[in-house]
Amino acid sequence: MGTAQAEKDLLARVYLNRKGAVTRATFSSAIYQGDKGLLTGQPARAALVIPSRIFGFCGGSHQLAAAMALEHAWEAQLPPNALVLRSVVQAAEILQNTSRWFYTTFGPGLAHPAFSDKPLFAEASRRFTAFKGDSFRPGIMAGMHPMALYALFAGQWPHSNFIIPGGVSGAVRPKELTRAFSLLDQYCREWLEPAWLGCSLERYLEIEDWEGLMAWLDEKEAHFNSDFGVFIRVALEYGLDQLGQVEPNLLSYGAFPNKNGHFAVTPQNHLQAVQFPGAYFDGKELHACDHRWLTESLRDNKEAHRFGYRGEAVEVGPVARMLIREKYKHQHNGTHPSLFAKVYSQKGASVFTRVWARMHEACVLLNKMRLWLYQLEIGAPCSLEVKEQDGWGLGLTEAPRGALSHFVQLEGGRIKNYTILPPTMLNLQSGEALGKTSPMADALKDTEIKDLNNPIEVGLIARSFDACLSCHVELFKNRSEKEIGKSRV
């Protein structure tokens, strides 16, 4: 199965009532699950290579999860430099995905003819039309800077061999470190500040709440006419803050290990040491992430994605990462709720919120990456020797699309059992096995489809989850289940 096939095809079967509103929806995808025999019998380190090739768009994240699963099984430890470098390249993979996803996958939907009656349609078309829009090429090129930073340390993205059990390959050299700072500055100076924000990163991060965001929008023409400013105005005019609006359960496994955290790679130590915390949010309270439940679920069940998390449907991705991070800081450090948490409390999860969460995360990560680069020690070790042994291991991390876990069971130095639980499948199907409505199906429920020949609403909701590049939609009458439309959005 090629990378494009694994990431690209999503079939949505959507059922409508007489008023044209969605009553239910089901999703299926060709995305790879478990090992399907590909890894069974292979040497243990094959887990570092094969999954990262299959999930090409998130190859670094899958290599990281695989390495962590092996390290857990082998009781490995990591030196501080390795922890920091892993955080840097993981953040770089997320950053390169952010701008490319917006301008190639989501933004062009804002220029769809279905919105031609909207006052801001002409501006949205001028900016965001695929290939021809004024912002399209600069947005695509912005992703080159974090990709170059990734390659600087890790080699060619996404199929590098940088992350190894016990740390990372290579070393920290002065020339690379200087170049890394330069690439972050270019990303910020050439795109994030002038094109996306229309202001300094510091000014944007000063915004405290929704009212402050609206005041920022009108503060200067540069804010109002930035790509972010136009996105906000278009999203509100199109009603994207109401489209796909739900109150989901959220899950994050956490990401970016603390340099001074626990060095032994176990799920418990990972959850204690990450700077973006892992937790489960039930809509009211945060709960510790139950890695033991995940272990048993992945060990015994090849359809773990349909059970979700402890039997609940869970939405994963930047919304979960950003909200859980801010709620954790408020709960454990006593800090006041900041921008994303306050806006979420007013707006909830919607197409607008999901898109904004991705772009907001890029702003947060940029400053974090600068701090991590300062923490690197030239000449310090970047890996420690590991002793291979039989056993089982669980690797937890965050891919650009959300919570990612790998489970491995080793026997005789070879893989006996391997299961992958990718974020897209949690968003598409979690909870279904126990009769729950999956996150994406829940987001579609009650959505009015205005044109059966062009169900753009389904496409916008699906893309807000960053689930796929193309979506095949089949529309049916709810009671008779008679097919009444078919489209690709």
C-alpha positions in Angstrom: 0.0 0.0 0.0 1.5 3.4 -1.0 1.6 6.4 1.2 -0.9 8.3 -0.8 -3.5 5.5 -0.5 -2.9 5.3 3.3 -3.4 9.0 3.9 -5.8 10.0 1.1 -9.0 8.0 0.7 -11.9 8.6 3.1 -15.4 7.3 2.3 -18.2 9.1 4.1 -21.7 7.6 4.1 -24.0 10.4 5.2 -27.7 9.9 6.0 -30.2 12.8 5.7 -33.7 13.5 6.9 -36.4 15.2 4.9 -35.1 18.6 5.7 -31.6 17.7 4.4 -30.0 17.6 7.8 -27.5 14.9 8.7 -28.9 12.3 11.1 -25.9 10.0 11.2 -22.7 9.3 9.3 -20.2 6.5 9.0 -16.6 6.6 7.8 -14.2 4.1 6.4 -10.7 4.5 5.2 -7.8 2.4 3.8 -5.5 3.8 6.5 -3.2 1.0 7.7 -4.0 -0.6 11.0 -2.0 -2.9 13.2 0.7 -4.8 11.4 -1.5 -6.9 9.1 1.3 -9.4 8.9 3.9 -6.9 7.6 5.9 -6.7 10.8 5.2 -10.2 12.2 8.4 -12.2 12.2 10.5 -9.2 11.3 13.6 -8.2 13.4 12.7 -5.8 16.2 14.2 -2.7 14.6 12.0 -3.2 11.5 9.4 -1.3 13.5 11.6 1.8 13.1 11.4 1.6 9.3 8.2 0.1 7.9 5.5 2.1 9.7 7.2 5.4 9.0 7.2 4.6 5.3 3.5 3.7 5.3 2.5 6.8 7.2 4.6 9.1 5.1 3.0 12.4 6.1 3.9 11.7 9.8 6.9 9.5 9.3 9.0 11.1 12.1 6.2 10.8 14.6 5.7 7.1 13.8 9.5 6.5 14.0 9.4 8.2 17.4 6.5 6.1 18.7 8.2 2.9 17.4 11.5 3.8 19.1 9.7 4.5 22.4 7.9 1.2 22.3 11.2 -0.7 21.7 12.9 1.4 24.4 10.2 0.5 26.9 10.6 -3.2 26.1 14.4 -2.9 26.4 14.3 -0.7 29.6 16.4 1.9 27.7 17.5 5.3 29.0 18.2 8.5 27.1 20.7 11.3 27.6 19.4 14.9 27.9 20.6 15.9 24.4 18.5 13.2 22.8 15.4 14.3 24.7 15.8 17.9 23.5 16.6 16.9 19.9 13.6 14.6 19.7 11.4 17.5 20.8 13.0 19.8 18.2 12.4 17.5 15.3 8.9 16.5 16.4 7.9 20.2 16.6 9.5 20.8 13.2 7.3 18.0 11.7 4.2 19.6 13.2 5.2 23.1 12.0 5.8 22.0 8.4 2.4 20.3 8.4 0.6 23.3 9.7 1.0 25.9 6.9 0.9 23.3 4.2 -2.3 21.8 5.5 -4.0 25.1 5.7 -3.1 26.3 2.2 -3.5 23.0 0.4 -6.2 21.3 2.2 -8.5 23.6 4.2 -8.0 27.1 2.7 -9.1 26.3 -0.8 -12.5 25.3 0.6 -13.0 28.9 1.6 -12.8 29.8 -2.1 -15.5 27.3 -3.1 -18.3 28.6 -5.4 -20.8 27.5 -2.8 -19.9 30.7 -0.9 -20.1 33.0 -3.9 -23.0 34.9 -2.3 -20.9 35.9 0.7 -19.4 39.4 0.7 -15.9 38.1 1.6 -15.9 35.4 -1.1 -13.9 37.5 -3.5 -11.2 38.2 -0.9 -11.1 34.5 0.1 -10.8 33.5 -3.5 -8.0 36.0 -4.1 -6.1 34.7 -1.1 -6.8 31.0 -0.8 -7.7 29.5 -4.2 -5.5 26.5 -4.7 -2.3 27.2 -6.8 -3.6 30.6 -8.0 -4.3 32.3 -4.7 -1.9 35.1 -3.7 -1.2 33.4 -0.4 -0.9 29.8 -1.7 2.7 29.7 -2.7 4.0 31.7 0.3 2.1 29.4 2.6 3.5 26.3 1.0 7.0 27.7 1.0 6.8 28.6 4.7 6.8 24.9 5.4 10.2 24.6 3.8 11.9 26.3 6.8 10.8 23.8 9.5 11.4 20.9 7.0 14.9 22.2 6.5 15.4 22.3 10.2 14.2 18.8 10.5 16.6 17.7 7.8 19.4 19.6 9.5 19.4 17.2 12.4 17.5 14.2 11.2 18.1 13.8 7.5 15.6 13.7 4.7 12.0 14.0 5.9 10.0 11.9 6.3 12.1 8.8 5.8 15.1 9.4 8.0 16.8 7.0 10.4 17.5 9.7 13.0 15.5 8.4 16.0 17.1 5.2 17.3 16.5 3.2 20.5 18.6 4.9 23.2 18.4 8.4 21.6 19.2 9.8 18.2 21.9 9.4 15.7 24.5 12.1 15.0 25.7 14.9 17.3 25.2 18.6 18.0 27.6 20.8 16.1 28.0 24.6 16.3 27.3 25.1 12.6 24.0 23.1 12.7 22.9 24.9 15.8 23.5 28.3 14.2 21.6 27.3 11.1 18.7 26.0 13.2 18.2 29.4 14.8 18.4 31.0 11.4 15.7 28.7 10.0 13.3 29.5 12.8 14.0 33.2 12.4 13.2 32.9 8.6 10.0 31.1 9.3 8.9 33.8 11.7 10.3 36.8 9.8 9.3 35.8 6.2 5.9 34.2 6.8 4.4 33.9 10.3 4.7 37.6 11.3 4.3 39.5 8.0 1.9 37.1 6.1 -0.1 35.1 8.6 -0.3 37.4 11.7 0.4 40.9 10.3 2.2 41.6 13.6 5.0 40.4 15.9 4.6 37.0 17.5 4.9 38.7 20.9 2.0 41.0 20.1 -0.2 38.0 19.1 0.7 36.0 22.2 -0.4 39.0 24.4 -4.0 38.4 23.4 -6.0 37.1 26.4 -9.5 36.3 25.2 -12.1 36.4 22.4 -12.8 40.1 23.1 -9.1 40.8 22.9 -8.8 38.9 19.6 -11.6 40.9 18.1 -9.9 44.1 19.4 -6.6 43.0 17.9 -8.4 42.4 14.5 -9.5 46.0 14.4 -6.3 47.5 15.9 -4.4 47.8 12.7 -5.0 47.3 9.0 -2.1 44.9 9.0 -4.0 42.6 11.4 -7.3 43.0 9.6 -5.8 42.1 6.2 -3.3 39.4 7.3 -4.1 35.9 6.3 -5.2 35.2 9.9 -7.3 38.3 9.9 -9.0 37.3 6.7 -9.5 33.7 7.9 -11.2 35.0 11.1 -13.5 37.3 9.2 -14.3 34.7 6.5 -14.9 31.9 9.1 -17.4 34.0 11.0 -19.2 35.2 7.9 -19.5 31.7 6.6 -20.6 30.4 10.0 -17.7 28.1 10.5 -17.8 28.8 14.3 -21.2 27.0 14.2 -20.4 24.3 11.7 -19.3 21.0 13.2 -19.9 22.3 16.7 -19.8 19.7 19.4 -18.7 19.1 23.0 -16.2 16.3 22.6 -14.1 14.2 25.0 -10.5 15.1 24.3 -7.4 13.0 24.5 -3.7 13.8 24.3 -0.7 11.5 25.1 1.5 14.5 25.6 4.7 15.5 23.8 8.1 17.1 24.0 10.0 15.5 26.9 11.6 17.8 29.5 15.4 17.8 29.3 15.6 17.2 33.1 12.8 14.7 33.2 12.8 10.9 33.7 15.3 9.3 31.4 14.0 5.7 31.5 11.6 5.3 28.7 8.3 4.0 30.1 4.8 5.3 29.5 4.5 6.5 33.1 7.7 8.4 32.9 6.7 9.9 29.5 3.4 11.2 30.9 5.2 12.7 33.9 8.0 14.4 32.0 6.4 15.9 28.8 6.1 19.7 28.5 2.8 19.4 26.6 0.9 17.2 29.1 -1.0 14.0 28.3 -4.5 13.7 29.8 -8.1 12.9 29.1 -10.6 15.7 29.3 -14.3 14.6 29.7 -15.7 18.1 29.0 -15.5 19.1 32.7 -12.4 17.7 34.3 -8.9 16.5 33.4 -8.0 12.9 34.2 -4.7 11.1 34.1 -4.0 9.2 30.9 -4.5 5.5 31.6 -1.6 3.9 29.8 -2.4 0.5 31.3 -5.8 0.4 29.6 -4.2 1.4 26.4 -1.6 -1.5 26.7 -4.3 -4.1 27.3 -6.5 -2.7 24.5 -3.7 -2.7 21.9 -2.3 -6.1 23.1 -5.6 -7.9 22.6 -7.6 -6.0 20.1 -6.7 -5.2 16.5 -9.7 -2.8 16.3 -8.7 -0.8 19.3 -9.5 2.4 17.3 -13.2 1.5 17.4 -13.2 1.2 21.2 -11.7 4.7 21.5 -10.3 5.4 25.0 -11.8 3.5 27.9 -14.9 2.9 25.8 -15.4 6.6 25.0 -15.2 8.4 21.6 -12.3 10.8 21.8 -11.3 13.7 19.6 -7.5 14.1 19.2 -5.4 16.7 17.6 -4.3 20.3 18.2 -7.6 21.2 19.9 -6.9 18.5 22.5 -3.2 19.4 22.8 -3.8 23.1 23.3 -6.8 22.9 25.6 -5.3 20.1 27.8 -2.0 22.0 28.0 -3.7 25.2 29.2 -6.1 23.4 31.6 -3.2 21.4 33.1 -1.2 24.6 33.7 -4.2 26.2 35.4 -4.9 23.1 37.5 -1.4 22.3 38.6 0.4 25.7 38.5 -2.4 28.1 39.3 -2.0 30.1 36.1 -4.9 32.0 34.7 -6.6 30.4 31.7 -5.0 31.8 28.6 -6.3 32.7 25.1 -7.1 29.3 23.6 -8.8 28.0 26.8 -10.9 31.2 27.1 -12.0 31.1 23.5 -12.8 27.4 23.7 -15.0 28.0 26.7 -17.1 30.4 24.5 -16.9 28.8 21.1 -16.4 25.1 21.9 -15.1 22.7 19.2 -16.1 23.7 15.7 -14.6 23.9 12.2 -13.2 27.4 13.1 -11.8 26.3 16.5 -10.0 23.2 15.0 -8.4 25.2 12.2 -7.4 28.0 14.6 -5.9 25.5 17.1 -3.5 24.3 14.5 -2.3 27.8 13.6 -2.2 28.9 17.2 -0.1 25.9 18.1 2.5 26.9 15.5 2.9 30.3 17.3 3.3 28.5 20.7 5.8 26.0 19.3 8.1 28.5 17.7 9.1 30.1 21.0 9.4 26.6 22.6 11.8 25.5 19.8 14.1 28.4 20.4 14.3 27.5 24.1 15.0 23.9 23.3 17.8 24.8 20.9 19.5 26.8 23.7 19.3 23.7 25.9 21.4 21.6 23.5 25.0 20.9 24.6 27.7 20.7 22.0 29.8 17.6 22.4 27.4 15.9 24.9 26.2 12.4 24.1 23.1 12.0 22.0 22.5 8.3 22.6 23.1 5.5 25.1 23.7 1.8 24.5 20.6 -0.4 24.8 20.4 -4.1 25.6 17.9 -5.9 23.4 15.6 -8.4 25.1 12.2 -10.0 24.7 9.1 -8.4 26.2 6.5 -5.8 25.3 6.6 -2.1 25.0 4.2 0.8 24.5 5.2 4.0 22.8 3.0 7.1 23.3 3.4 10.5 21.5 1.7 13.1 19.4 1.7 13.3 15.6 0.6 16.4 13.8 -3.0 15.0 13.7 -3.1 13.9 17.3 -2.5 11.1 19.8 -0.4 8.2 18.4 0.5 4.9 20.1 2.5 1.8 19.0 2.5 -1.5 20.9 5.1 -4.2 20.3 5.6 -7.7 21.6 9.0 -9.3 21.0 9.9 -12.9 21.2 13.3 -14.4 20.2 14.4 -11.0 19.0 11.6 -10.7 16.5 8.2 -9.1 16.4 5.4 -11.3 17.5 2.7 -8.7 17.8 2.5 -5.1 16.6 -0.4 -2.7 16.8 -0.7 0.9 15.8 -3.4 3.3 16.9 -3.2 6.4 14.7 -5.0 9.6 15.4 -7.0 9.8 12.3 -8.8 6.5 13.1 -9.6 7.8 16.6 -11.3 10.8 15.1 -13.1 8.7 12.5 -14.3 5.7 14.4 -13.5 5.8 18.2 -16.4 4.6 20.3 -18.2 2.9 17.5 -17.7 -0.6 18.9 -19.7 0.3 22.0 -22.5 2.2 20.2 -21.0 5.7 20.7 -20.9 8.3 17.9 -17.4 8.9 16.6 -16.0 12.5 16.8 -16.3 13.3 13.1 -19.8 11.7 12.9 -20.8 13.7 15.9 -19.5 16.9 14.3 -21.6 16.2 11.2 -24.8 15.5 13.0 -27.6 18.0 12.4 -25.6 19.7 9.7 -27.8 21.0 6.9 -26.6 19.9 3.5 -27.6 22.8 1.1 -26.7 21.1 -2.2 -26.9 17.4 -2.5 -24.6 17.5 -5.6 -22.0 19.5 -3.7 -22.0 18.7 0.0 -19.2 21.2 0.9 -20.2 21.1 4.5 -19.0 17.5 4.8 -15.7 18.4 3.2 -15.1 21.4 5.5 -15.8 19.4 8.7 -13.7 16.4 7.5 -10.8 18.7 6.6 -11.0 20.6 9.9 -9.9 17.3 11.5 -7.0 17.1 9.1 -8.2 13.6 8.3 -7.5 13.4 4.6 -6.8 15.1 1.3 -9.9 14.0 -0.5 -13.3 12.8 0.8 -15.7 10.7 -1.2 -19.3 11.4 0.1 -22.3 9.2 -0.5 -25.6 10.7 0.6 -28.6 8.5 1.6 -32.2 9.0 2.8 -32.2 8.2 6.5 -35.2 5.8 6.5 -35.1 4.0 3.2 -31.3 4.2 2.9 -31.8 5.0 -0.8 -28.7 6.7 -2.3 -29.6 10.3 -3.3 -26.2 11.8 -4.1 -22.6 11.2 -4.6 -19.7 13.6 -4.7 -16.0 14.1 -4.0 -15.2 17.1 -1.8 
